[in-house]
Amino acid sequence: MVYSITENKDHGQKKFVVWKRYLISVFASIPFITHGVENDLLSATSHLAPVIVAAGVPWTDVTFLLAALISAPAHGLLIDRHGRRIGIYILVLLQGMTSVPLLFSTSELSVLVHAAVAGAATGGLFLVLPVYVREISGDAVRGVTLALMMPMTSLGNAMKLLLTFDQMLFLVLGLVALELFIVFLIPESPAYLVKADKIEDAKVVAAKLICSNSDDSLVVDDITKLKEESDRANANGKLTLFQILKNNIYRDEIKIGLVLNTTLVLSGSAIFLQPEKTLAGLGDDIDPRRLLVPLALLAGAACTVVLAHFFERKYVLTGACGVMVLSMGTLAVYTQAGLPVTSLRWAPQAALAVLVAAYGMLWALPTLILVDMLNVEIRVRAMTVVYVYTQVIRLAQTLSLQHIEEYVGVYNLLYMYAGVNTLAGVYALSSPPAARGRSVRHIERQMRARRVPLWQL
């Protein structure tokens, strides 16, 4: 009888644990909606900024990327030393500041300041929140909770279909006010508290996440695992960046993040997210309301949230890459220079919709795969290194893309990007470990078993 009562209690408790962690993850991810709206504001004001003549791109694009690149190490240092909540608080304040310059003026200076502040906020967004959500989510639910950032960002992007420019400015301010209130309600990450050697505080927070007490066996077991994870990383003394890179497992995990993010930047999104380029062969403006891209991105992101509950994210990434390759091949045929489309005019439109939806399924997966693998002691530093590298690659592509496009043409670029996506799909299938529902210790065992030399991908 005692055994039966315990089983019933645990069963009910597990239901509540899942519900509460989902709720906190949704609340913590609201800044991604704000980020999506900010992207719309950046796009709407880019024509007001001066243009870099040599590269053919507005200064807002470069300012945004430089600000994100420079601010990311500061965000990483802050949350590594002082906690994840303070990082979210600073991030939300920066998001609130983005709308201020545009509320008073749309001059060149205001537009550039807006781009710089938005970039500084984004530099923390894709570092602070994935780390926080991963650390408050249990092994069983983090596949879905981490993926929530994708549809929430796409939802923010879709706001331009419903709201005017001024309405989006006030929406950002409203979301920021809500986020500031939420920051004071959500708990600190138990993993950070263990890392900071605040074991009793970590137990209290972990107990709140499952609505229990700090003596609960589930709480004690979770904190014990986190402590063992931390001790395992610090077995040879305090970790430095050199020691992290010297460790075979950690280096391979970072290498996976670098390769996946490189292929993401070079996936072709800089081309196919602009329908006026990829559908130029149709002649007329077939999407005057610009519905295709935001709705396809939202549909793809929603699919990923569902699929992440049932499948490894690396399989979702591989499948999405395969769909992108097929769609790009189809689209490239219809974008050859000087060949207007006179028949099957629906084919390039359908191919573009499928292509954008597939990109919507995978655009954040490299970040989520990386944050899932990493030990709590190196998580923030490794994420920072990979993010800064990714922004450097993105900046280089932004400054050089127009020249490459003029030299080889859009359709040849699509073929080249299809090759990159083929590589990405094969690599995602073979290199990242199986992480769904597994602890960091299990993931590290897989990494040790599949050790590859540094010079190999």
RAKAPE-V705740 format. One record per residue. N is the residue number from 1. SS is DSSP state (H for helix, E for strand, L for the rest). PHI is phi in whole degrees, 0 to 359 (* if undefined). D_LAST is the distance of its C-alpha to the last C-alpha in Angstrom with 2 decimals. Layout:
n:N ss:SS phi:PHI d_last:D_LAST
n:N ss:SS phi:PHI d_last:D_LAST
This chain:
n:1 ss:L phi:* d_last:55.71
n:2 ss:H phi:298 d_last:53.84
n:3 ss:H phi:298 d_last:50.64
n:4 ss:H phi:295 d_last:51.15
n:5 ss:H phi:296 d_last:51.73
n:6 ss:H phi:299 d_last:48.56
n:7 ss:H phi:298 d_last:46.52
n:8 ss:H phi:295 d_last:48.10
n:9 ss:H phi:294 d_last:47.51
n:10 ss:H phi:297 d_last:43.83
n:11 ss:H phi:297 d_last:43.40
n:12 ss:H phi:292 d_last:45.06
n:13 ss:H phi:294 d_last:43.19
n:14 ss:H phi:298 d_last:39.78
n:15 ss:H phi:299 d_last:40.89
n:16 ss:H phi:288 d_last:41.87
n:17 ss:H phi:301 d_last:38.73
n:18 ss:H phi:300 d_last:36.58
n:19 ss:H phi:298 d_last:39.02
n:20 ss:H phi:289 d_last:39.14
n:21 ss:H phi:293 d_last:35.42
n:22 ss:H phi:299 d_last:35.01
n:23 ss:H phi:298 d_last:37.87
n:24 ss:H phi:296 d_last:36.54
n:25 ss:H phi:296 d_last:33.10
n:26 ss:H phi:296 d_last:34.89
n:27 ss:H phi:298 d_last:37.06
n:28 ss:H phi:293 d_last:34.27
n:29 ss:L phi:268 d_last:32.29
n:30 ss:H phi:303 d_last:35.25
n:31 ss:H phi:304 d_last:33.90
n:32 ss:H phi:290 d_last:31.35
n:33 ss:H phi:296 d_last:34.41
n:34 ss:H phi:301 d_last:35.67
n:35 ss:H phi:299 d_last:32.39
n:36 ss:H phi:298 d_last:32.71
n:37 ss:H phi:293 d_last:36.28
n:38 ss:H phi:298 d_last:35.34
n:39 ss:H phi:300 d_last:32.93
n:40 ss:H phi:297 d_last:35.99
n:41 ss:H phi:295 d_last:38.08
n:42 ss:H phi:297 d_last:35.61
n:43 ss:H phi:296 d_last:35.58
n:44 ss:H phi:289 d_last:39.37
n:45 ss:H phi:252 d_last:39.96
n:46 ss:H phi:298 d_last:37.40
n:47 ss:H phi:288 d_last:40.10
n:48 ss:H phi:273 d_last:42.32
n:49 ss:L phi:270 d_last:40.00
n:50 ss:L phi:295 d_last:40.05
n:51 ss:E phi:254 d_last:37.54
n:52 ss:E phi:282 d_last:35.34
n:53 ss:L phi:299 d_last:36.82
n:54 ss:L phi:296 d_last:34.14
n:55 ss:L phi:255 d_last:31.40
n:56 ss:L phi:72 d_last:33.68
n:57 ss:E phi:234 d_last:32.57
n:58 ss:E phi:291 d_last:34.84
n:59 ss:H phi:297 d_last:34.66
n:60 ss:H phi:299 d_last:34.24
n:61 ss:H phi:297 d_last:30.65
n:62 ss:H phi:290 d_last:29.74
n:63 ss:H phi:299 d_last:31.88
n:64 ss:H phi:300 d_last:30.29
n:65 ss:H phi:292 d_last:26.70
n:66 ss:H phi:296 d_last:27.87
n:67 ss:H phi:296 d_last:29.80
n:68 ss:H phi:296 d_last:26.93
n:69 ss:H phi:296 d_last:24.65
n:70 ss:H phi:286 d_last:27.45
n:71 ss:H phi:281 d_last:28.75
n:72 ss:H phi:303 d_last:25.62
n:73 ss:H phi:300 d_last:25.73
n:74 ss:H phi:294 d_last:29.44
n:75 ss:H phi:299 d_last:28.97
n:76 ss:H phi:297 d_last:26.38
n:77 ss:H phi:298 d_last:28.75
n:78 ss:H phi:297 d_last:31.65
n:79 ss:H phi:284 d_last:30.34
n:80 ss:H phi:285 d_last:28.85
n:81 ss:H phi:261 d_last:32.27
n:82 ss:H phi:240 d_last:34.79
n:83 ss:L phi:110 d_last:33.51
n:84 ss:H phi:284 d_last:32.00
n:85 ss:H phi:296 d_last:35.39
n:86 ss:H phi:295 d_last:36.25
n:87 ss:H phi:295 d_last:32.97
n:88 ss:H phi:295 d_last:33.90
n:89 ss:H phi:298 d_last:37.39
n:90 ss:H phi:296 d_last:36.29
n:91 ss:H phi:301 d_last:33.94
n:92 ss:H phi:294 d_last:36.87
n:93 ss:H phi:299 d_last:39.21
n:94 ss:H phi:297 d_last:36.92
n:95 ss:H phi:297 d_last:36.77
n:96 ss:H phi:294 d_last:40.55
n:97 ss:H phi:287 d_last:40.89
n:98 ss:H phi:296 d_last:39.03
n:99 ss:L phi:279 d_last:42.06
n:100 ss:H phi:300 d_last:44.66
n:101 ss:H phi:300 d_last:44.41
n:102 ss:H phi:281 d_last:44.65
n:103 ss:H phi:290 d_last:47.62
n:104 ss:H phi:254 d_last:49.79
n:105 ss:L phi:197 d_last:48.56
n:106 ss:L phi:240 d_last:46.14
n:107 ss:L phi:289 d_last:46.45
n:108 ss:H phi:301 d_last:43.59
n:109 ss:H phi:296 d_last:43.48
n:110 ss:H phi:298 d_last:43.44
n:111 ss:H phi:295 d_last:40.63
n:112 ss:H phi:290 d_last:38.48
n:113 ss:H phi:297 d_last:39.34
n:114 ss:H phi:301 d_last:38.44
n:115 ss:H phi:296 d_last:35.00
n:116 ss:H phi:294 d_last:34.43
n:117 ss:H phi:292 d_last:35.54
n:118 ss:H phi:297 d_last:33.57
n:119 ss:H phi:295 d_last:30.40
n:120 ss:H phi:297 d_last:31.23
n:121 ss:H phi:293 d_last:31.74
n:122 ss:H phi:294 d_last:28.48
n:123 ss:H phi:300 d_last:26.63
n:124 ss:H phi:266 d_last:27.97
n:125 ss:H phi:302 d_last:27.98
n:126 ss:H phi:274 d_last:24.26
n:127 ss:H phi:244 d_last:24.06
n:128 ss:H phi:289 d_last:27.37
n:129 ss:H phi:289 d_last:27.98
n:130 ss:H phi:301 d_last:24.71
n:131 ss:H phi:295 d_last:25.04
n:132 ss:H phi:296 d_last:28.74
n:133 ss:H phi:296 d_last:28.61
n:134 ss:H phi:298 d_last:25.93
n:135 ss:H phi:277 d_last:28.15
n:136 ss:H phi:265 d_last:31.40
n:137 ss:L phi:264 d_last:30.16
n:138 ss:L phi:287 d_last:30.33
n:139 ss:L phi:302 d_last:27.58
n:140 ss:L phi:284 d_last:29.44
n:141 ss:L phi:244 d_last:29.72
n:142 ss:H phi:292 d_last:26.86
n:143 ss:H phi:301 d_last:24.96
n:144 ss:H phi:276 d_last:27.87
n:145 ss:H phi:297 d_last:28.94
n:146 ss:H phi:292 d_last:25.65
n:147 ss:H phi:289 d_last:25.58
n:148 ss:H phi:299 d_last:29.11
n:149 ss:H phi:298 d_last:27.92
n:150 ss:H phi:287 d_last:26.91
n:151 ss:H phi:293 d_last:30.37
n:152 ss:H phi:290 d_last:32.12
n:153 ss:H phi:295 d_last:30.44
n:154 ss:H phi:296 d_last:31.18
n:155 ss:H phi:297 d_last:34.71
n:156 ss:H phi:298 d_last:35.20
n:157 ss:H phi:298 d_last:34.06
n:158 ss:H phi:285 d_last:36.61
n:159 ss:H phi:298 d_last:39.43
n:160 ss:H phi:294 d_last:40.01
n:161 ss:H phi:283 d_last:41.42
n:162 ss:L phi:247 d_last:44.12
n:163 ss:L phi:242 d_last:44.89
n:164 ss:L phi:277 d_last:46.13
n:165 ss:H phi:302 d_last:44.64
n:166 ss:H phi:296 d_last:47.17
n:167 ss:H phi:296 d_last:46.69
n:168 ss:H phi:293 d_last:42.93
n:169 ss:H phi:300 d_last:43.76
n:170 ss:H phi:287 d_last:46.05
n:171 ss:H phi:296 d_last:43.63
n:172 ss:H phi:301 d_last:41.10
n:173 ss:H phi:297 d_last:43.88
n:174 ss:H phi:295 d_last:44.86
n:175 ss:H phi:296 d_last:41.37
n:176 ss:H phi:296 d_last:41.03
n:177 ss:H phi:300 d_last:44.40
n:178 ss:H phi:296 d_last:43.28
n:179 ss:H phi:295 d_last:40.03
n:180 ss:H phi:298 d_last:42.02
n:181 ss:H phi:293 d_last:44.25
n:182 ss:H phi:292 d_last:41.38
n:183 ss:H phi:304 d_last:39.73
n:184 ss:L phi:278 d_last:42.85
n:185 ss:L phi:258 d_last:42.72
n:186 ss:L phi:283 d_last:39.17
n:187 ss:L phi:278 d_last:38.46
n:188 ss:L phi:289 d_last:36.21
n:189 ss:L phi:290 d_last:32.97
n:190 ss:H phi:300 d_last:33.76
n:191 ss:H phi:297 d_last:30.36
n:192 ss:H phi:295 d_last:31.25
n:193 ss:H phi:297 d_last:34.70
n:194 ss:H phi:294 d_last:33.35
n:195 ss:H phi:300 d_last:31.04
n:196 ss:L phi:275 d_last:34.21
n:197 ss:L phi:64 d_last:36.09
n:198 ss:L phi:252 d_last:38.45
n:199 ss:H phi:294 d_last:38.45
n:200 ss:H phi:294 d_last:41.76
n:201 ss:H phi:297 d_last:40.89
n:202 ss:H phi:297 d_last:37.63
n:203 ss:H phi:296 d_last:39.74
n:204 ss:H phi:297 d_last:42.12
n:205 ss:H phi:294 d_last:39.44
n:206 ss:H phi:298 d_last:37.69
n:207 ss:H phi:293 d_last:41.16
n:208 ss:H phi:296 d_last:41.85
n:209 ss:H phi:295 d_last:38.72
n:210 ss:L phi:243 d_last:40.24
n:211 ss:L phi:53 d_last:43.87
n:212 ss:L phi:226 d_last:44.71
n:213 ss:L phi:245 d_last:45.73
n:214 ss:L phi:290 d_last:43.81
n:215 ss:L phi:267 d_last:45.13
n:216 ss:L phi:300 d_last:43.64
n:217 ss:H phi:298 d_last:41.60
n:218 ss:H phi:295 d_last:38.74
n:219 ss:H phi:294 d_last:38.68
n:220 ss:H phi:300 d_last:38.92
n:221 ss:H phi:295 d_last:36.12
n:222 ss:H phi:297 d_last:33.74
n:223 ss:H phi:291 d_last:34.61
n:224 ss:H phi:299 d_last:34.34
n:225 ss:H phi:297 d_last:30.77
n:226 ss:H phi:295 d_last:29.91
n:227 ss:H phi:294 d_last:31.71
n:228 ss:H phi:296 d_last:29.92
n:229 ss:H phi:298 d_last:26.54
n:230 ss:H phi:293 d_last:27.71
n:231 ss:H phi:296 d_last:29.21
n:232 ss:H phi:296 d_last:26.14
n:233 ss:H phi:287 d_last:24.13
n:234 ss:L phi:262 d_last:27.12
n:235 ss:L phi:299 d_last:27.92
n:236 ss:L phi:254 d_last:27.56
n:237 ss:L phi:102 d_last:29.32
n:238 ss:L phi:297 d_last:28.60
n:239 ss:L phi:283 d_last:24.97
n:240 ss:L phi:246 d_last:24.05
n:241 ss:H phi:299 d_last:20.96
n:242 ss:H phi:296 d_last:20.37
n:243 ss:H phi:294 d_last:20.79
n:244 ss:H phi:297 d_last:18.39
n:245 ss:H phi:290 d_last:15.56
n:246 ss:H phi:284 d_last:16.84
n:247 ss:L phi:286 d_last:16.57
n:248 ss:H phi:300 d_last:13.62
n:249 ss:H phi:293 d_last:13.90
n:250 ss:H phi:296 d_last:14.46
n:251 ss:H phi:295 d_last:11.70
n:252 ss:H phi:294 d_last:9.10
n:253 ss:H phi:295 d_last:11.20
n:254 ss:H phi:295 d_last:11.30
n:255 ss:H phi:298 d_last:7.60
n:256 ss:H phi:299 d_last:7.84
n:257 ss:H phi:297 d_last:10.95
n:258 ss:H phi:295 d_last:9.89
n:259 ss:H phi:294 d_last:7.54
n:260 ss:H phi:297 d_last:10.35
n:261 ss:H phi:287 d_last:13.02
n:262 ss:H phi:297 d_last:12.00
n:263 ss:H phi:293 d_last:12.24
n:264 ss:H phi:295 d_last:15.39
n:265 ss:H phi:298 d_last:17.04
n:266 ss:L phi:265 d_last:16.44
n:267 ss:L phi:281 d_last:17.59
n:268 ss:L phi:104 d_last:21.03
n:269 ss:H phi:298 d_last:23.05
n:270 ss:H phi:297 d_last:24.64
n:271 ss:H phi:260 d_last:26.32
n:272 ss:H phi:282 d_last:27.09
n:273 ss:L phi:279 d_last:28.47
n:274 ss:L phi:244 d_last:31.25
n:275 ss:H phi:302 d_last:33.31
n:276 ss:H phi:295 d_last:35.63
n:277 ss:H phi:272 d_last:32.96
n:278 ss:H phi:284 d_last:31.53
n:279 ss:L phi:248 d_last:35.03
n:280 ss:H phi:297 d_last:36.89
n:281 ss:H phi:293 d_last:37.94
n:282 ss:H phi:281 d_last:40.13
n:283 ss:L phi:83 d_last:42.37
n:284 ss:L phi:289 d_last:43.93
n:285 ss:L phi:281 d_last:42.38
n:286 ss:L phi:274 d_last:41.63
n:287 ss:L phi:224 d_last:40.51
n:288 ss:L phi:297 d_last:43.04
n:289 ss:L phi:270 d_last:42.54
n:290 ss:L phi:55 d_last:38.75
n:291 ss:L phi:272 d_last:38.34
n:292 ss:H phi:300 d_last:35.44
n:293 ss:H phi:296 d_last:32.45
n:294 ss:H phi:298 d_last:33.46
n:295 ss:H phi:288 d_last:34.69
n:296 ss:H phi:293 d_last:31.68
n:297 ss:H phi:299 d_last:29.35
n:298 ss:H phi:296 d_last:31.64
n:299 ss:H phi:296 d_last:31.75
n:300 ss:H phi:296 d_last:27.98
n:301 ss:H phi:296 d_last:27.64
n:302 ss:H phi:297 d_last:30.48
n:303 ss:H phi:298 d_last:28.82
n:304 ss:H phi:296 d_last:25.72
n:305 ss:H phi:301 d_last:28.08
n:306 ss:H phi:291 d_last:29.72
n:307 ss:H phi:294 d_last:26.67
n:308 ss:H phi:295 d_last:25.00
n:309 ss:H phi:285 d_last:28.05
n:310 ss:H phi:248 d_last:27.52
n:311 ss:L phi:231 d_last:23.83
n:312 ss:L phi:299 d_last:20.45
n:313 ss:H phi:295 d_last:19.17
n:314 ss:H phi:292 d_last:15.84
n:315 ss:H phi:288 d_last:18.18
n:316 ss:H phi:297 d_last:20.12
n:317 ss:H phi:297 d_last:17.16
n:318 ss:H phi:297 d_last:16.25
n:319 ss:H phi:298 d_last:19.97
n:320 ss:H phi:295 d_last:20.52
n:321 ss:H phi:297 d_last:17.82
n:322 ss:H phi:298 d_last:19.59
n:323 ss:H phi:296 d_last:22.89
n:324 ss:H phi:297 d_last:21.81
n:325 ss:H phi:299 d_last:20.76
n:326 ss:H phi:296 d_last:24.18
n:327 ss:H phi:293 d_last:26.07
n:328 ss:H phi:295 d_last:24.60
n:329 ss:H phi:300 d_last:25.53
n:330 ss:H phi:295 d_last:28.99
n:331 ss:H phi:293 d_last:29.42
n:332 ss:H phi:298 d_last:28.42
n:333 ss:H phi:299 d_last:31.24
n:334 ss:L phi:268 d_last:33.73
n:335 ss:L phi:244 d_last:32.75
n:336 ss:L phi:296 d_last:33.30
n:337 ss:L phi:299 d_last:35.52
n:338 ss:L phi:77 d_last:39.21
n:339 ss:L phi:242 d_last:39.05
n:340 ss:L phi:292 d_last:40.82
n:341 ss:L phi:273 d_last:40.32
n:342 ss:L phi:247 d_last:43.65
n:343 ss:L phi:225 d_last:42.86
n:344 ss:L phi:50 d_last:40.67
n:345 ss:H phi:294 d_last:40.35
n:346 ss:H phi:284 d_last:39.10
n:347 ss:H phi:297 d_last:35.92
n:348 ss:H phi:295 d_last:34.03
n:349 ss:H phi:294 d_last:35.27
n:350 ss:H phi:295 d_last:34.07
n:351 ss:H phi:297 d_last:30.67
n:352 ss:H phi:294 d_last:30.31
n:353 ss:H phi:299 d_last:31.48
n:354 ss:H phi:293 d_last:28.98
n:355 ss:H phi:299 d_last:26.14
n:356 ss:H phi:293 d_last:27.13
n:357 ss:H phi:296 d_last:27.62
n:358 ss:H phi:296 d_last:24.14
n:359 ss:H phi:296 d_last:22.79
n:360 ss:H phi:299 d_last:25.19
n:361 ss:H phi:283 d_last:23.58
n:362 ss:H phi:238 d_last:20.06
n:363 ss:L phi:299 d_last:20.48
n:364 ss:L phi:254 d_last:20.46
n:365 ss:H phi:298 d_last:18.22
n:366 ss:H phi:303 d_last:15.07
n:367 ss:H phi:295 d_last:17.59
n:368 ss:H phi:290 d_last:19.19
n:369 ss:H phi:296 d_last:16.19
n:370 ss:H phi:293 d_last:15.30
n:371 ss:H phi:295 d_last:18.97
n:372 ss:H phi:289 d_last:19.46
n:373 ss:H phi:277 d_last:17.07
n:374 ss:L phi:282 d_last:18.25
n:375 ss:L phi:294 d_last:21.11
n:376 ss:L phi:302 d_last:24.27
n:377 ss:L phi:286 d_last:24.42
n:378 ss:L phi:247 d_last:21.16
n:379 ss:H phi:304 d_last:21.00
n:380 ss:H phi:291 d_last:22.71
n:381 ss:H phi:294 d_last:21.22
n:382 ss:H phi:294 d_last:17.58
n:383 ss:H phi:298 d_last:18.60
n:384 ss:H phi:295 d_last:20.44
n:385 ss:H phi:301 d_last:17.68
n:386 ss:H phi:293 d_last:15.40
n:387 ss:H phi:294 d_last:18.55
n:388 ss:H phi:299 d_last:19.71
n:389 ss:H phi:301 d_last:16.50
n:390 ss:H phi:298 d_last:16.74
n:391 ss:H phi:291 d_last:20.39
n:392 ss:H phi:297 d_last:19.84
n:393 ss:H phi:297 d_last:17.66
n:394 ss:H phi:295 d_last:20.33
n:395 ss:H phi:295 d_last:23.08
n:396 ss:H phi:299 d_last:21.78
n:397 ss:H phi:293 d_last:21.64
n:398 ss:H phi:300 d_last:25.10
n:399 ss:H phi:282 d_last:26.62
n:400 ss:H phi:249 d_last:25.34
n:401 ss:H phi:298 d_last:25.35
n:402 ss:H phi:298 d_last:29.04
n:403 ss:H phi:295 d_last:28.92
n:404 ss:H phi:295 d_last:26.06
n:405 ss:H phi:297 d_last:27.95
n:406 ss:H phi:294 d_last:31.15
n:407 ss:H phi:280 d_last:29.64
n:408 ss:H phi:252 d_last:27.83
n:409 ss:L phi:90 d_last:29.52
n:410 ss:H phi:296 d_last:28.51
n:411 ss:H phi:292 d_last:28.10
n:412 ss:H phi:292 d_last:25.66
n:413 ss:H phi:299 d_last:23.62
n:414 ss:H phi:297 d_last:23.61
n:415 ss:H phi:296 d_last:22.30
n:416 ss:H phi:295 d_last:19.47
n:417 ss:H phi:294 d_last:18.64
n:418 ss:H phi:298 d_last:18.90
n:419 ss:H phi:296 d_last:16.12
n:420 ss:H phi:298 d_last:13.86
n:421 ss:H phi:292 d_last:15.07
n:422 ss:H phi:297 d_last:14.45
n:423 ss:H phi:300 d_last:10.70
n:424 ss:H phi:299 d_last:11.04
n:425 ss:H phi:296 d_last:13.21
n:426 ss:H phi:294 d_last:11.23
n:427 ss:H phi:295 d_last:8.12
n:428 ss:H phi:298 d_last:10.92
n:429 ss:H phi:286 d_last:12.65
n:430 ss:H phi:257 d_last:10.31
n:431 ss:L phi:261 d_last:8.27
n:432 ss:L phi:297 d_last:10.99
n:433 ss:L phi:285 d_last:14.00
n:434 ss:L phi:285 d_last:17.43
n:435 ss:L phi:245 d_last:19.24
n:436 ss:L phi:296 d_last:22.39
n:437 ss:L phi:73 d_last:25.43
n:438 ss:L phi:250 d_last:23.66
n:439 ss:L phi:280 d_last:24.21
n:440 ss:H phi:299 d_last:21.80
n:441 ss:H phi:298 d_last:22.74
n:442 ss:H phi:295 d_last:21.76
n:443 ss:H phi:295 d_last:18.36
n:444 ss:H phi:294 d_last:17.81
n:445 ss:H phi:296 d_last:18.98
n:446 ss:H phi:296 d_last:16.37
n:447 ss:H phi:295 d_last:13.60
n:448 ss:H phi:293 d_last:15.44
n:449 ss:H phi:285 d_last:15.73
n:450 ss:L phi:248 d_last:12.10
n:451 ss:L phi:306 d_last:10.98
n:452 ss:L phi:232 d_last:7.94
n:453 ss:L phi:300 d_last:8.22
n:454 ss:L phi:299 d_last:7.48
n:455 ss:L phi:282 d_last:6.68
n:456 ss:L phi:261 d_last:3.81
n:457 ss:L phi:292 d_last:0.00
